[in-house]
């Protein structure tokens, strides 16, 4: 299995990840009712790909405040520790089923760090 190398690889992970999230009744509320992101998935996927490209490949281009966006959601619909665990599990699975290598490991580490910081800051 190869490592994450391109934006297209990131998009494959994101599409797989969101397929899992939207099917999971314990977390899909955040994507269907709280934010309605399911109504503009491709646009959202492109934004997420830019975010991950910046983190993994230092490409730049992402200028949103990811923490504030999620804090605004949390303020209306609080995330629990379980939500973060489910989110991480689906993302890790989406990565490891498709890729293996330094960038795949880096993406998992970045995700864990983001989830940890959000849990600390939001509670």
Rosetta blueprint (number, residue, H / E / L):
1 X L
2 X L
3 X L
4 X L
5 X L
6 X L
7 X H
8 X H
9 X H
10 X H
11 X H
12 X H
13 X H
14 X H
15 X H
16 X H
17 X H
18 X H
19 X H
20 X H
21 X H
22 X H
23 X H
24 X L
25 X L
26 X L
27 X L
28 X L
29 X H
30 X H
31 X H
32 X H
33 X H
34 X H
35 X L
36 X L
37 X H
38 X H
39 X H
40 X H
41 X H
42 X H
43 X H
44 X H
45 X H
46 X H
47 X H
48 X H
49 X H
50 X H
51 X H
52 X H
53 X H
54 X H
55 X H
56 X H
57 X H
58 X L
59 X L
60 X L
61 X L
62 X L
63 X L
64 X L
65 X L
66 X H
67 X H
68 X H
69 X H
70 X H
71 X H
72 X H
73 X H
74 X H
75 X H
76 X H
77 X L
78 X L
79 X L
80 X L
81 X H
82 X H
83 X H
84 X H
85 X H
86 X H
87 X H
88 X H
89 X H
90 X H
91 X H
92 X H
93 X H
94 X H
95 X H
96 X H
97 X L
98 X L
99 X L
100 X L
101 X L
102 X H
103 X H
104 X H
105 X H
106 X H
107 X H
108 X H
109 X H
110 X H
111 X H
112 X H
113 X H
114 X H
115 X H
116 X H
117 X H
118 X H
119 X H
120 X H
121 X H
122 X H
123 X L
